[in-house]
Each structure stands twice: as C-alpha cells, then as structure tokens.
Amino acid sequence: MSATAPSAGDGAPQLSVLRDVNLELTVELGRTTRPLKDVLHLAPGEVVVLDRPAGAPADLYVNGALFARGQIVEAVETGEYAIRVTEVVAPAAPNASSPPA
C-alpha cells in the first residue's frame, strides 16, 4: 500500500484530492506596538495608529505565510469587508515572513 498522493501519470500529484482542505486566510492592515498601560486604557472611540498609511495595500496570509497583497473593499453582495488581490507574493525562504500577530 502506498502512502503517496495519487499522480496524474506524469509523476505530478493530483491536486484534486486537496481541493476541499480548509486554509486559514488572514488579512493584516498594519501593526503597532504599545505599552501595556496604553492598551489597558483603550476605550470605545479610541484611534490606534498603525504602521502603514491609509490606502496602503493590506497583506493576505495563508496559514501564517505571506501570500498576496491587495486593497480593502466592500463586498457588494454582503456589505462585508473583502480584499481585492493586486499582487501575489513570491514564496519566501523559510522563516522569512512574519505571521500575523
């Protein structure tokens, strides 16, 4: 019995067996670092400034690895936030990208 994925005949695994695997997608608008005392004083209406200017591309992570960048938009059908992918990022060397905090 083989433990390898089925192949397409040319030695390449058939990706169809993986199509229903769920991946975690995370969108990061930016980051900031604040002392604990400032975080404890956050209240509704407070503004937390991030490390990116307004309108800058957001990062899209797949299972903690940077995958793409894009624009934050409103999904017309649902009114929820969405991301329009504008750039797919080349795979980085292991441990080169920092996952979302």
Secondary structure by P-SEA (a helix, b strand, c coil): ccccccccccccccccccccbbbbbbbbcccccccaaaaaaccccbbbbcccccccbbbbbcccccccccccccccccccccccccccccccccccccccc
